[in-house]
């Protein structure tokens, strides 16, 4: 199952608070990428801090557990909105009668 995870940066989070955890965060994300759990990673271009991950997991609960292991999440600097993705279903509505 593909999962879209959009970072929600806590209001008190600053670059100074992130800095001590940055190396551990990046190494953890790289490990998850190499394992195939993080399929895609993006920076949010419309904000100073932010990230979007596309994960491959068996469930939303598994994705939450994985994301909760990230240093920034453990330190309560960020959290994630988790959105399960599936096949585009609107084609079925259009072509159903054909």
N, CA, C and O atoms as a CHARMM CRD file, in Angstrom:
* protein
*
  392
    1    1 UNK  N      0.84700  -1.16700   0.00000 PROA 1      0.00000
    2    1 UNK  CA     0.00000   0.00000   0.00000 PROA 1      0.00000
    3    1 UNK  C      0.89600   1.23400   0.00000 PROA 1      0.00000
    4    1 UNK  O      1.86800   1.31500   0.75200 PROA 1      0.00000
    5    2 UNK  N      0.55200   2.18600  -0.85300 PROA 2      0.00000
    6    2 UNK  CA     1.27900   3.44900  -0.87600 PROA 2      0.00000
    7    2 UNK  C      0.65200   4.38700   0.15100 PROA 2      0.00000
    8    2 UNK  O     -0.56900   4.47500   0.28500 PROA 2      0.00000
    9    3 UNK  N      1.52100   5.07900   0.86600 PROA 3      0.00000
   10    3 UNK  CA     1.10300   6.02900   1.89300 PROA 3      0.00000
   11    3 UNK  C      1.78600   7.36200   1.61700 PROA 3      0.00000
   12    3 UNK  O      2.99800   7.41200   1.40500 PROA 3      0.00000
   13    4 UNK  N      1.01600   8.42700   1.62100 PROA 4      0.00000
   14    4 UNK  CA     1.55900   9.77500   1.51000 PROA 4      0.00000
   15    4 UNK  C      1.65600  10.33700   2.92400 PROA 4      0.00000
   16    4 UNK  O      0.66600  10.34900   3.65600 PROA 4      0.00000
   17    5 UNK  N      2.83000  10.79600   3.30800 PROA 5      0.00000
   18    5 UNK  CA     3.04500  11.36200   4.64200 PROA 5      0.00000
   19    5 UNK  C      3.54200  12.79300   4.48500 PROA 5      0.00000
   20    5 UNK  O      4.63400  13.03200   3.96800 PROA 5      0.00000
   21    6 UNK  N      2.72900  13.73800   4.93500 PROA 6      0.00000
   22    6 UNK  CA     3.04400  15.15000   4.81800 PROA 6      0.00000
   23    6 UNK  C      3.39300  15.68400   6.20300 PROA 6      0.00000
   24    6 UNK  O      2.59800  15.58100   7.13700 PROA 6      0.00000
   25    7 UNK  N      4.58200  16.25200   6.32600 PROA 7      0.00000
   26    7 UNK  CA     5.04000  16.75300   7.62400 PROA 7      0.00000
   27    7 UNK  C      4.20400  17.94400   8.07000 PROA 7      0.00000
   28    7 UNK  O      3.88300  18.84300   7.29200 PROA 7      0.00000
   29    8 UNK  N      3.86700  17.91200   9.34600 PROA 8      0.00000
   30    8 UNK  CA     3.25000  19.05900  10.01200 PROA 8      0.00000
   31    8 UNK  C      4.28300  19.53100  11.02900 PROA 8      0.00000
   32    8 UNK  O      4.50600  18.87700  12.04800 PROA 8      0.00000
   33    9 UNK  N      4.89900  20.65000  10.74800 PROA 9      0.00000
   34    9 UNK  CA     5.96600  21.16500  11.59700 PROA 9      0.00000
   35    9 UNK  C      5.33300  21.86800  12.79700 PROA 9      0.00000
   36    9 UNK  O      4.46900  22.72900  12.63200 PROA 9      0.00000
   37   10 UNK  N      5.76500  21.49900  14.00000 PROA 10     0.00000
   38   10 UNK  CA     5.24900  22.11300  15.21600 PROA 10     0.00000
   39   10 UNK  C      5.57800  23.60200  15.23200 PROA 10     0.00000
   40   10 UNK  O      6.62500  24.01600  14.73500 PROA 10     0.00000
   41   11 UNK  N      4.69100  24.39900  15.80100 PROA 11     0.00000
   42   11 UNK  CA     4.86400  25.85700  15.78400 PROA 11     0.00000
   43   11 UNK  C      6.13500  26.31000  16.49600 PROA 11     0.00000
   44   11 UNK  O      6.69900  27.34500  16.14200 PROA 11     0.00000
   45   12 UNK  N      6.59300  25.55900  17.48700 PROA 12     0.00000
   46   12 UNK  CA     7.80300  25.93700  18.21700 PROA 12     0.00000
   47   12 UNK  C      9.08200  25.43600  17.55200 PROA 12     0.00000
   48   12 UNK  O     10.17700  25.70000  18.05000 PROA 12     0.00000
   49   13 UNK  N      8.96300  24.71800  16.43400 PROA 13     0.00000
   50   13 UNK  CA    10.12800  24.15500  15.76100 PROA 13     0.00000
   51   13 UNK  C     10.90200  25.23700  15.01000 PROA 13     0.00000
   52   13 UNK  O     10.33500  26.00900  14.23700 PROA 13     0.00000
   53   14 UNK  N     12.19400  25.27000  15.25700 PROA 14     0.00000
   54   14 UNK  CA    13.08400  26.20400  14.57200 PROA 14     0.00000
   55   14 UNK  C     14.27100  25.41800  14.02300 PROA 14     0.00000
   56   14 UNK  O     14.48600  24.26300  14.39000 PROA 14     0.00000
   57   15 UNK  N     15.02300  26.04300  13.15900 PROA 15     0.00000
   58   15 UNK  CA    16.22800  25.41500  12.62400 PROA 15     0.00000
   59   15 UNK  C     17.18400  25.07900  13.76400 PROA 15     0.00000
   60   15 UNK  O     17.84600  24.04200  13.73800 PROA 15     0.00000
   61   16 UNK  N     17.25500  25.94600  14.75400 PROA 16     0.00000
   62   16 UNK  CA    18.14200  25.71100  15.89400 PROA 16     0.00000
   63   16 UNK  C     17.73100  24.46400  16.68400 PROA 16     0.00000
   64   16 UNK  O     18.59300  23.74700  17.19200 PROA 16     0.00000
   65   17 UNK  N     16.44600  24.20100  16.79300 PROA 17     0.00000
   66   17 UNK  CA    15.97500  23.01000  17.51200 PROA 17     0.00000
   67   17 UNK  C     16.17500  21.74300  16.68700 PROA 17     0.00000
   68   17 UNK  O     16.37900  20.66100  17.23800 PROA 17     0.00000
   69   18 UNK  N     16.11600  21.88200  15.36400 PROA 18     0.00000
   70   18 UNK  CA    16.29000  20.73800  14.47000 PROA 18     0.00000
   71   18 UNK  C     17.75600  20.33000  14.36200 PROA 18     0.00000
   72   18 UNK  O     18.06900  19.14200  14.30200 PROA 18     0.00000
   73   19 UNK  N     18.63400  21.29500  14.33600 PROA 19     0.00000
   74   19 UNK  CA    20.05600  21.06700  14.04300 PROA 19     0.00000
   75   19 UNK  C     20.68400  19.90200  14.82300 PROA 19     0.00000
   76   19 UNK  O     21.36900  19.08400  14.20900 PROA 19     0.00000
   77   20 UNK  N     20.48700  19.78600  16.14500 PROA 20     0.00000
   78   20 UNK  CA    21.13800  18.69100  16.87500 PROA 20     0.00000
   79   20 UNK  C     20.67300  17.29600  16.44900 PROA 20     0.00000
   80   20 UNK  O     21.36100  16.31000  16.71700 PROA 20     0.00000
   81   21 UNK  N     19.51800  17.20200  15.79100 PROA 21     0.00000
   82   21 UNK  CA    18.93500  15.91700  15.41200 PROA 21     0.00000
   83   21 UNK  C     18.99800  15.65700  13.90500 PROA 21     0.00000
   84   21 UNK  O     18.57400  14.60100  13.43400 PROA 21     0.00000
   85   22 UNK  N     19.52700  16.61900  13.15700 PROA 22     0.00000
   86   22 UNK  CA    19.48600  16.55900  11.69500 PROA 22     0.00000
   87   22 UNK  C     20.23400  15.35200  11.12800 PROA 22     0.00000
   88   22 UNK  O     19.70700  14.64800  10.26700 PROA 22     0.00000
   89   23 UNK  N     21.44300  15.11000  11.59700 PROA 23     0.00000
   90   23 UNK  CA    22.21600  13.99200  11.06200 PROA 23     0.00000
   91   23 UNK  C     21.51400  12.66300  11.32400 PROA 23     0.00000
   92   23 UNK  O     21.43900  11.81700  10.43200 PROA 23     0.00000
   93   24 UNK  N     21.00400  12.47400  12.53100 PROA 24     0.00000
   94   24 UNK  CA    20.29400  11.22800  12.86000 PROA 24     0.00000
   95   24 UNK  C     19.03100  11.07900  12.01200 PROA 24     0.00000
   96   24 UNK  O     18.70100   9.97600  11.57600 PROA 24     0.00000
   97   25 UNK  N     18.32900  12.18100  11.78200 PROA 25     0.00000
   98   25 UNK  CA    17.10700  12.14800  10.97000 PROA 25     0.00000
   99   25 UNK  C     17.41500  11.73400   9.53800 PROA 25     0.00000
  100   25 UNK  O     16.74200  10.87000   8.97500 PROA 25     0.00000
  101   26 UNK  N     18.42200  12.34500   8.95900 PROA 26     0.00000
  102   26 UNK  CA    18.77900  12.05200   7.57000 PROA 26     0.00000
  103   26 UNK  C     19.28000  10.61500   7.42900 PROA 26     0.00000
  104   26 UNK  O     18.93600   9.93600   6.46100 PROA 26     0.00000
  105   27 UNK  N     20.07200  10.15500   8.36000 PROA 27     0.00000
  106   27 UNK  CA    20.55900   8.77200   8.31500 PROA 27     0.00000
  107   27 UNK  C     19.40600   7.78300   8.44200 PROA 27     0.00000
  108   27 UNK  O     19.38700   6.75800   7.76000 PROA 27     0.00000
  109   28 UNK  N     18.44700   8.08700   9.31100 PROA 28     0.00000
  110   28 UNK  CA    17.29300   7.19900   9.47800 PROA 28     0.00000
  111   28 UNK  C     16.45700   7.16200   8.19300 PROA 28     0.00000
  112   28 UNK  O     16.03100   6.09400   7.75300 PROA 28     0.00000
  113   29 UNK  N     16.23000   8.33100   7.60000 PROA 29     0.00000
  114   29 UNK  CA    15.46900   8.39200   6.34500 PROA 29     0.00000
  115   29 UNK  C     16.20200   7.64800   5.23000 PROA 29     0.00000
  116   29 UNK  O     15.57200   6.94800   4.43700 PROA 29     0.00000
  117   30 UNK  N     17.51400   7.79200   5.16200 PROA 30     0.00000
  118   30 UNK  CA    18.30500   7.09200   4.15100 PROA 30     0.00000
  119   30 UNK  C     18.19400   5.57800   4.32900 PROA 30     0.00000
  120   30 UNK  O     18.06800   4.84700   3.34600 PROA 30     0.00000
  121   31 UNK  N     18.23800   5.10400   5.56900 PROA 31     0.00000
  122   31 UNK  CA    18.08500   3.67000   5.86400 PROA 31     0.00000
  123   31 UNK  C     16.72200   3.17400   5.36700 PROA 31     0.00000
  124   31 UNK  O     16.63100   2.12200   4.73500 PROA 31     0.00000
  125   32 UNK  N     15.67200   3.93600   5.65500 PROA 32     0.00000
  126   32 UNK  CA    14.33500   3.54500   5.21400 PROA 32     0.00000
  127   32 UNK  C     14.21000   3.58300   3.69600 PROA 32     0.00000
  128   32 UNK  O     13.48800   2.77500   3.11100 PROA 32     0.00000
  129   33 UNK  N     14.90600   4.51100   3.05800 PROA 33     0.00000
  130   33 UNK  CA    14.90900   4.57700   1.59900 PROA 33     0.00000
  131   33 UNK  C     15.60500   3.34600   1.01100 PROA 33     0.00000
  132   33 UNK  O     15.09900   2.72600   0.07600 PROA 33     0.00000
  133   34 UNK  N     16.75800   3.00200   1.56400 PROA 34     0.00000
  134   34 UNK  CA    17.49300   1.83500   1.06100 PROA 34     0.00000
  135   34 UNK  C     16.70600   0.53800   1.27300 PROA 34     0.00000
  136   34 UNK  O     16.82200  -0.39500   0.47800 PROA 34     0.00000
  137   35 UNK  N     15.91600   0.47800   2.32800 PROA 35     0.00000
  138   35 UNK  CA    15.09700  -0.71100   2.60700 PROA 35     0.00000
  139   35 UNK  C     13.87200  -0.79100   1.69600 PROA 35     0.00000
  140   35 UNK  O     13.24300  -1.84400   1.59600 PROA 35     0.00000
  141   36 UNK  N     13.53200   0.31400   1.03300 PROA 36     0.00000
  142   36 UNK  CA    12.36400   0.32900   0.15800 PROA 36     0.00000
  143   36 UNK  C     11.08800   0.79800   0.83700 PROA 36     0.00000
  144   36 UNK  O     10.02100   0.78200   0.22300 PROA 36     0.00000
  145   37 UNK  N     11.18100   1.21700   2.09800 PROA 37     0.00000
  146   37 UNK  CA    10.00000   1.72100   2.80200 PROA 37     0.00000
  147   37 UNK  C      9.68400   3.13600   2.36000 PROA 37     0.00000
  148   37 UNK  O      8.53500   3.44100   2.04200 PROA 37     0.00000
  149   38 UNK  N     10.68800   4.01000   2.33400 PROA 38     0.00000
  150   38 UNK  CA    10.51900   5.34200   1.76700 PROA 38     0.00000
  151   38 UNK  C     10.80100   5.22000   0.27700 PROA 38     0.00000
  152   38 UNK  O     11.94100   4.98700  -0.12300 PROA 38     0.00000
  153   39 UNK  N      9.77600   5.37400  -0.54100 PROA 39     0.00000
  154   39 UNK  CA     9.92800   5.26300  -1.99300 PROA 39     0.00000
  155   39 UNK  C     10.31000   6.58100  -2.63700 PROA 39     0.00000
  156   39 UNK  O     11.05500   6.62000  -3.61600 PROA 39     0.00000
  157   40 UNK  N      9.78700   7.66600  -2.06800 PROA 40     0.00000
  158   40 UNK  CA    10.05800   8.99500  -2.60400 PROA 40     0.00000
  159   40 UNK  C     10.15600   9.96300  -1.43300 PROA 40     0.00000
  160   40 UNK  O      9.49200   9.78800  -0.41100 PROA 40     0.00000
  161   41 UNK  N     11.00000  10.99800  -1.59300 PROA 41     0.00000
  162   41 UNK  CA    11.16300  12.01800  -0.57100 PROA 41     0.00000
  163   41 UNK  C     11.23300  13.37600  -1.25300 PROA 41     0.00000
  164   41 UNK  O     11.93100  13.54900  -2.25200 PROA 41     0.00000
  165   42 UNK  N     10.50000  14.33600  -0.69800 PROA 42     0.00000
  166   42 UNK  CA    10.45300  15.67600  -1.28500 PROA 42     0.00000
  167   42 UNK  C     10.57300  16.73000  -0.19900 PROA 42     0.00000
  168   42 UNK  O     10.11800  16.52900   0.92700 PROA 42     0.00000
  169   43 UNK  N     11.18500  17.85100  -0.54200 PROA 43     0.00000
  170   43 UNK  CA    11.15600  19.04700   0.29700 PROA 43     0.00000
  171   43 UNK  C      9.92000  19.84500  -0.10700 PROA 43     0.00000
  172   43 UNK  O      9.52800  19.84300  -1.27300 PROA 43     0.00000
  173   44 UNK  N      9.32100  20.51200   0.84100 PROA 44     0.00000
  174   44 UNK  CA     8.17100  21.37800   0.55300 PROA 44     0.00000
  175   44 UNK  C      8.69700  22.72700   0.07500 PROA 44     0.00000
  176   44 UNK  O      9.36300  23.43500   0.83000 PROA 44     0.00000
  177   45 UNK  N      8.41000  23.07800  -1.14200 PROA 45     0.00000
  178   45 UNK  CA     8.92500  24.30200  -1.73800 PROA 45     0.00000
  179   45 UNK  C      8.19400  25.54900  -1.26100 PROA 45     0.00000
  180   45 UNK  O      8.69600  26.66000  -1.43000 PROA 45     0.00000
  181   46 UNK  N      7.02000  25.38200  -0.67100 PROA 46     0.00000
  182   46 UNK  CA     6.22600  26.53600  -0.26400 PROA 46     0.00000
  183   46 UNK  C      6.41100  26.92000   1.19900 PROA 46     0.00000
  184   46 UNK  O      5.69500  27.78200   1.70700 PROA 46     0.00000
  185   47 UNK  N      7.37500  26.28200   1.88900 PROA 47     0.00000
  186   47 UNK  CA     7.61800  26.61100   3.29000 PROA 47     0.00000
  187   47 UNK  C      9.08000  26.40300   3.64000 PROA 47     0.00000
  188   47 UNK  O      9.80900  25.69100   2.94900 PROA 47     0.00000
  189   48 UNK  N      9.48500  27.02900   4.70700 PROA 48     0.00000
  190   48 UNK  CA    10.88600  26.97600   5.12800 PROA 48     0.00000
  191   48 UNK  C     11.28500  25.56800   5.57400 PROA 48     0.00000
  192   48 UNK  O     12.35800  25.08500   5.21300 PROA 48     0.00000
  193   49 UNK  N     10.45100  24.92700   6.33400 PROA 49     0.00000
  194   49 UNK  CA    10.70800  23.56400   6.79700 PROA 49     0.00000
  195   49 UNK  C      9.56000  22.67900   6.32500 PROA 49     0.00000
  196   49 UNK  O      8.40700  23.11100   6.30300 PROA 49     0.00000
  197   50 UNK  N      9.86400  21.48400   5.96000 PROA 50     0.00000
  198   50 UNK  CA     8.80100  20.56500   5.57600 PROA 50     0.00000
  199   50 UNK  C      9.29800  19.48600   4.65300 PROA 50     0.00000
  200   50 UNK  O     10.24200  19.67800   3.88800 PROA 50     0.00000
  201   51 UNK  N      8.65000  18.35400   4.73700 PROA 51     0.00000
  202   51 UNK  CA     9.02100  17.20100   3.93100 PROA 51     0.00000
  203   51 UNK  C      7.77200  16.38800   3.63200 PROA 51     0.00000
  204   51 UNK  O      6.80600  16.38900   4.39400 PROA 51     0.00000
  205   52 UNK  N      7.81900  15.69900   2.50600 PROA 52     0.00000
  206   52 UNK  CA     6.75500  14.76500   2.12200 PROA 52     0.00000
  207   52 UNK  C      7.43500  13.45400   1.76600 PROA 52     0.00000
  208   52 UNK  O      8.40200  13.42600   1.00500 PROA 52     0.00000
  209   53 UNK  N      6.91600  12.37300   2.32500 PROA 53     0.00000
  210   53 UNK  CA     7.40800  11.03800   2.01100 PROA 53     0.00000
  211   53 UNK  C      6.30300  10.24400   1.34200 PROA 53     0.00000
  212   53 UNK  O      5.12700  10.40800   1.66600 PROA 53     0.00000
  213   54 UNK  N      6.68100   9.38800   0.41200 PROA 54     0.00000
  214   54 UNK  CA     5.78700   8.35800  -0.10600 PROA 54     0.00000
  215   54 UNK  C      6.35800   7.04100   0.41100 PROA 54     0.00000
  216   54 UNK  O      7.49100   6.67400   0.09900 PROA 54     0.00000
  217   55 UNK  N      5.56000   6.34100   1.20100 PROA 55     0.00000
  218   55 UNK  CA     5.99200   5.09900   1.82100 PROA 55     0.00000
  219   55 UNK  C      5.31000   3.91100   1.16100 PROA 55     0.00000
  220   55 UNK  O      4.22300   4.03800   0.59600 PROA 55     0.00000
  221   56 UNK  N      5.95200   2.77200   1.23800 PROA 56     0.00000
  222   56 UNK  CA     5.34900   1.50100   0.84800 PROA 56     0.00000
  223   56 UNK  C      5.22200   0.68600   2.12600 PROA 56     0.00000
  224   56 UNK  O      6.22200   0.23000   2.68000 PROA 56     0.00000
  225   57 UNK  N      3.98200   0.50400   2.59600 PROA 57     0.00000
  226   57 UNK  CA     3.72100  -0.18900   3.86000 PROA 57     0.00000
  227   57 UNK  C      2.50900  -1.09500   3.69000 PROA 57     0.00000
  228   57 UNK  O      1.76500  -0.98900   2.71500 PROA 57     0.00000
  229   58 UNK  N      2.32700  -1.98300   4.65300 PROA 58     0.00000
  230   58 UNK  CA     1.16600  -2.87300   4.60300 PROA 58     0.00000
  231   58 UNK  C     -0.09300  -2.20700   5.14300 PROA 58     0.00000
  232   58 UNK  O     -1.20200  -2.65800   4.85800 PROA 58     0.00000
  233   59 UNK  N      0.07100  -1.12500   5.93000 PROA 59     0.00000
  234   59 UNK  CA    -1.08900  -0.46900   6.52700 PROA 59     0.00000
  235   59 UNK  C     -0.72400   0.94000   6.99200 PROA 59     0.00000
  236   59 UNK  O      0.45000   1.30500   7.05300 PROA 59     0.00000
  237   60 UNK  N     -1.74300   1.71200   7.31400 PROA 60     0.00000
  238   60 UNK  CA    -1.54700   3.03300   7.88300 PROA 60     0.00000
  239   60 UNK  C     -0.87900   2.90100   9.25100 PROA 60     0.00000
  240   60 UNK  O     -0.01700   3.70700   9.60300 PROA 60     0.00000
  241   61 UNK  N     -1.27300   1.89000  10.02000 PROA 61     0.00000
  242   61 UNK  CA    -0.66600   1.67600  11.33700 PROA 61     0.00000
  243   61 UNK  C      0.83300   1.41200  11.22700 PROA 61     0.00000
  244   61 UNK  O      1.61300   1.91800  12.03400 PROA 61     0.00000
  245   62 UNK  N      1.23800   0.62700  10.23600 PROA 62     0.00000
  246   62 UNK  CA     2.66200   0.36800  10.02900 PROA 62     0.00000
  247   62 UNK  C      3.38800   1.66400   9.65900 PROA 62     0.00000
  248   62 UNK  O      4.48500   1.92900  10.15000 PROA 62     0.00000
  249   63 UNK  N      2.77200   2.46600   8.79300 PROA 63     0.00000
  250   63 UNK  CA     3.37700   3.74600   8.40400 PROA 63     0.00000
  251   63 UNK  C      3.54500   4.63900   9.62200 PROA 63     0.00000
  252   63 UNK  O      4.59200   5.26400   9.79100 PROA 63     0.00000
  253   64 UNK  N      2.53100   4.70800  10.46900 PROA 64     0.00000
  254   64 UNK  CA     2.60600   5.53500  11.67400 PROA 64     0.00000
  255   64 UNK  C      3.75600   5.07300  12.56400 PROA 64     0.00000
  256   64 UNK  O      4.51700   5.89500  13.07500 PROA 64     0.00000
  257   65 UNK  N      3.88300   3.77200  12.74800 PROA 65     0.00000
  258   65 UNK  CA     4.94900   3.22000  13.59300 PROA 65     0.00000
  259   65 UNK  C      6.32100   3.59100  13.03000 PROA 65     0.00000
  260   65 UNK  O      7.22000   3.96800  13.78200 PROA 65     0.00000
  261   66 UNK  N      6.48400   3.48500  11.72300 PROA 66     0.00000
  262   66 UNK  CA     7.75200   3.81900  11.07300 PROA 66     0.00000
  263   66 UNK  C      8.06300   5.30600  11.23300 PROA 66     0.00000
  264   66 UNK  O      9.18100   5.67400  11.59300 PROA 66     0.00000
  265   67 UNK  N      7.08400   6.15000  10.97000 PROA 67     0.00000
  266   67 UNK  CA     7.28700   7.59100  11.07900 PROA 67     0.00000
  267   67 UNK  C      7.55600   8.01600  12.52600 PROA 67     0.00000
  268   67 UNK  O      8.33500   8.93700  12.77100 PROA 67     0.00000
  269   68 UNK  N      6.91900   7.35100  13.46800 PROA 68     0.00000
  270   68 UNK  CA     7.15200   7.65500  14.88800 PROA 68     0.00000
  271   68 UNK  C      8.58000   7.35100  15.31200 PROA 68     0.00000
  272   68 UNK  O      9.03600   7.85200  16.34000 PROA 68     0.00000
  273   69 UNK  N      9.29300   6.54200  14.54200 PROA 69     0.00000
  274   69 UNK  CA    10.68600   6.23100  14.84200 PROA 69     0.00000
  275   69 UNK  C     11.67800   7.28400  14.37200 PROA 69     0.00000
  276   69 UNK  O     12.85900   7.21600  14.71400 PROA 69     0.00000
  277   70 UNK  N     11.21500   8.25300  13.59600 PROA 70     0.00000
  278   70 UNK  CA    12.10900   9.31600  13.12700 PROA 70     0.00000
  279   70 UNK  C     12.48500  10.24100  14.28800 PROA 70     0.00000
  280   70 UNK  O     11.62500  10.59200  15.09600 PROA 70     0.00000
  281   71 UNK  N     13.74400  10.63400  14.37800 PROA 71     0.00000
  282   71 UNK  CA    14.17800  11.51500  15.46800 PROA 71     0.00000
  283   71 UNK  C     13.36300  12.80000  15.61100 PROA 71     0.00000
  284   71 UNK  O     13.05500  13.20600  16.73200 PROA 71     0.00000
  285   72 UNK  N     13.01200  13.44400  14.50500 PROA 72     0.00000
  286   72 UNK  CA    12.23900  14.68700  14.60000 PROA 72     0.00000
  287   72 UNK  C     10.86300  14.44100  15.21900 PROA 72     0.00000
  288   72 UNK  O     10.35100  15.28700  15.95200 PROA 72     0.00000
  289   73 UNK  N     10.26900  13.29300  14.92700 PROA 73     0.00000
  290   73 UNK  CA     8.95800  12.95700  15.49900 PROA 73     0.00000
  291   73 UNK  C      9.12400  12.63400  16.98500 PROA 73     0.00000
  292   73 UNK  O      8.34200  13.09300  17.81700 PROA 73     0.00000
  293   74 UNK  N     10.14600  11.84100  17.30800 PROA 74     0.00000
  294   74 UNK  CA    10.39300  11.49800  18.72300 PROA 74     0.00000
  295   74 UNK  C     10.61800  12.74700  19.56800 PROA 74     0.00000
  296   74 UNK  O     10.22200  12.79200  20.73300 PROA 74     0.00000
  297   75 UNK  N     11.25600  13.76300  18.98000 PROA 75     0.00000
  298   75 UNK  CA    11.52800  15.01500  19.69600 PROA 75     0.00000
  299   75 UNK  C     10.35700  15.99500  19.61800 PROA 75     0.00000
  300   75 UNK  O     10.44900  17.11600  20.11800 PROA 75     0.00000
  301   76 UNK  N      9.25700  15.57200  18.99000 PROA 76     0.00000
  302   76 UNK  CA     8.04500  16.38600  18.84600 PROA 76     0.00000
  303   76 UNK  C      8.29800  17.69300  18.07200 PROA 76     0.00000
  304   76 UNK  O      7.68000  18.72200  18.34200 PROA 76     0.00000
  305   77 UNK  N      9.21700  17.62000  17.11300 PROA 77     0.00000
  306   77 UNK  CA     9.49100  18.75900  16.24200 PROA 77     0.00000
  307   77 UNK  C      8.56300  18.76000  15.03300 PROA 77     0.00000
  308   77 UNK  O      8.21300  19.81500  14.50400 PROA 77     0.00000
  309   78 UNK  N      8.17300  17.56300  14.60500 PROA 78     0.00000
  310   78 UNK  CA     7.22100  17.41700  13.50300 PROA 78     0.00000
  311   78 UNK  C      6.29400  16.25100  13.80500 PROA 78     0.00000
  312   78 UNK  O      6.57700  15.41400  14.66300 PROA 78     0.00000
  313   79 UNK  N      5.19700  16.21600  13.09200 PROA 79     0.00000
  314   79 UNK  CA     4.28500  15.07800  13.06900 PROA 79     0.00000
  315   79 UNK  C      3.91100  14.90900  11.59900 PROA 79     0.00000
  316   79 UNK  O      4.35400  15.68800  10.75500 PROA 79     0.00000
  317   80 UNK  N      3.11700  13.92200  11.29100 PROA 80     0.00000
  318   80 UNK  CA     2.75000  13.68600   9.89500 PROA 80     0.00000
  319   80 UNK  C      1.26100  13.49500   9.72800 PROA 80     0.00000
  320   80 UNK  O      0.60100  12.84500  10.54000 PROA 80     0.00000
  321   81 UNK  N      0.74200  14.07700   8.65300 PROA 81     0.00000
  322   81 UNK  CA    -0.58000  13.72000   8.16200 PROA 81     0.00000
  323   81 UNK  C     -0.34900  12.50800   7.27400 PROA 81     0.00000
  324   81 UNK  O      0.48000  12.55300   6.36500 PROA 81     0.00000
  325   82 UNK  N     -1.07300  11.42900   7.53000 PROA 82     0.00000
  326   82 UNK  CA    -0.88100  10.18000   6.79600 PROA 82     0.00000
  327   82 UNK  C     -2.10600   9.92800   5.93300 PROA 82     0.00000
  328   82 UNK  O     -3.23400   9.89000   6.42500 PROA 82     0.00000
  329   83 UNK  N     -1.86600   9.75500   4.64200 PROA 83     0.00000
  330   83 UNK  CA    -2.95500   9.56600   3.68100 PROA 83     0.00000
  331   83 UNK  C     -2.70700   8.27900   2.90100 PROA 83     0.00000
  332   83 UNK  O     -1.73400   8.19100   2.15200 PROA 83     0.00000
  333   84 UNK  N     -3.58400   7.26600   3.06800 PROA 84     0.00000
  334   84 UNK  CA    -3.44000   6.04500   2.26500 PROA 84     0.00000
  335   84 UNK  C     -3.86700   6.32600   0.82500 PROA 84     0.00000
  336   84 UNK  O     -4.88100   6.98100   0.58400 PROA 84     0.00000
  337   85 UNK  N     -3.08600   5.82700  -0.12000 PROA 85     0.00000
  338   85 UNK  CA    -3.37400   6.04100  -1.53800 PROA 85     0.00000
  339   85 UNK  C     -3.79700   4.73400  -2.18900 PROA 85     0.00000
  340   85 UNK  O     -3.36000   3.65500  -1.78900 PROA 85     0.00000
  341   86 UNK  N     -4.64300   4.84400  -3.18700 PROA 86     0.00000
  342   86 UNK  CA    -5.08400   3.67100  -3.93700 PROA 86     0.00000
  343   86 UNK  C     -5.21200   4.03000  -5.40400 PROA 86     0.00000
  344   86 UNK  O     -4.97700   5.17200  -5.79700 PROA 86     0.00000
  345   87 UNK  N     -5.58400   3.05200  -6.20800 PROA 87     0.00000
  346   87 UNK  CA    -5.75400   3.31100  -7.63200 PROA 87     0.00000
  347   87 UNK  C     -6.80300   4.41000  -7.87200 PROA 87     0.00000
  348   87 UNK  O     -7.76100   4.55700  -7.11300 PROA 87     0.00000
  349   88 UNK  N     -6.59400   5.15500  -8.92600 PROA 88     0.00000
  350   88 UNK  CA    -7.52700   6.22300  -9.29900 PROA 88     0.00000
  351   88 UNK  C     -8.85400   5.59300  -9.68000 PROA 88     0.00000
  352   88 UNK  O     -8.93200   4.87100 -10.67400 PROA 88     0.00000
  353   89 UNK  N     -9.90000   5.85500  -8.90300 PROA 89     0.00000
  354   89 UNK  CA   -11.17000   5.14100  -9.07300 PROA 89     0.00000
  355   89 UNK  C    -12.16100   5.84000  -9.99400 PROA 89     0.00000
  356   89 UNK  O    -13.17000   5.23800 -10.36200 PROA 89     0.00000
  357   90 UNK  N    -11.91700   7.06400 -10.37300 PROA 90     0.00000
  358   90 UNK  CA   -12.91600   7.78900 -11.15200 PROA 90     0.00000
  359   90 UNK  C    -13.04500   7.29500 -12.59100 PROA 90     0.00000
  360   90 UNK  O    -14.07900   7.50600 -13.22400 PROA 90     0.00000
  361   91 UNK  N    -12.00900   6.64200 -13.11200 PROA 91     0.00000
  362   91 UNK  CA   -12.14200   6.04000 -14.43500 PROA 91     0.00000
  363   91 UNK  C    -13.27100   5.01800 -14.43700 PROA 91     0.00000
  364   91 UNK  O    -14.04200   4.94100 -15.39400 PROA 91     0.00000
  365   92 UNK  N    -13.36600   4.24300 -13.38100 PROA 92     0.00000
  366   92 UNK  CA   -14.40100   3.21300 -13.26600 PROA 92     0.00000
  367   92 UNK  C    -15.78200   3.83900 -13.36100 PROA 92     0.00000
  368   92 UNK  O    -16.67900   3.26800 -13.98100 PROA 92     0.00000
  369   93 UNK  N    -15.96200   5.00100 -12.75500 PROA 93     0.00000
  370   93 UNK  CA   -17.26400   5.66900 -12.80300 PROA 93     0.00000
  371   93 UNK  C    -17.60700   6.08500 -14.23300 PROA 93     0.00000
  372   93 UNK  O    -18.76300   5.99500 -14.64800 PROA 93     0.00000
  373   94 UNK  N    -16.62000   6.53200 -14.97200 PROA 94     0.00000
  374   94 UNK  CA   -16.84800   7.00800 -16.34300 PROA 94     0.00000
  375   94 UNK  C    -17.09500   5.84700 -17.30500 PROA 94     0.00000
  376   94 UNK  O    -18.01100   5.89700 -18.12600 PROA 94     0.00000
  377   95 UNK  N    -16.28000   4.81200 -17.20000 PROA 95     0.00000
  378   95 UNK  CA   -16.30800   3.73100 -18.17300 PROA 95     0.00000
  379   95 UNK  C    -17.14400   2.53700 -17.73100 PROA 95     0.00000
  380   95 UNK  O    -17.16500   1.51800 -18.42100 PROA 95     0.00000
  381   96 UNK  N    -17.81300   2.63600 -16.62900 PROA 96     0.00000
  382   96 UNK  CA   -18.59900   1.54700 -16.06100 PROA 96     0.00000
  383   96 UNK  C    -19.63300   0.99400 -17.03800 PROA 96     0.00000
  384   96 UNK  O    -19.82900  -0.21900 -17.11700 PROA 96     0.00000
  385   97 UNK  N    -20.28800   1.87300 -17.77600 PROA 97     0.00000
  386   97 UNK  CA   -21.36300   1.44800 -18.67500 PROA 97     0.00000
  387   97 UNK  C    -20.86200   0.95500 -20.02800 PROA 97     0.00000
  388   97 UNK  O    -21.66600   0.52500 -20.85500 PROA 97     0.00000
  389   98 UNK  N    -19.56900   1.00700 -20.27300 PROA 98     0.00000
  390   98 UNK  CA   -19.05800   0.61100 -21.59700 PROA 98     0.00000
  391   98 UNK  C    -18.54100  -0.79700 -21.60300 PROA 98     0.00000
  392   98 UNK  O    -18.07900  -1.28000 -22.63600 PROA 98     0.00000
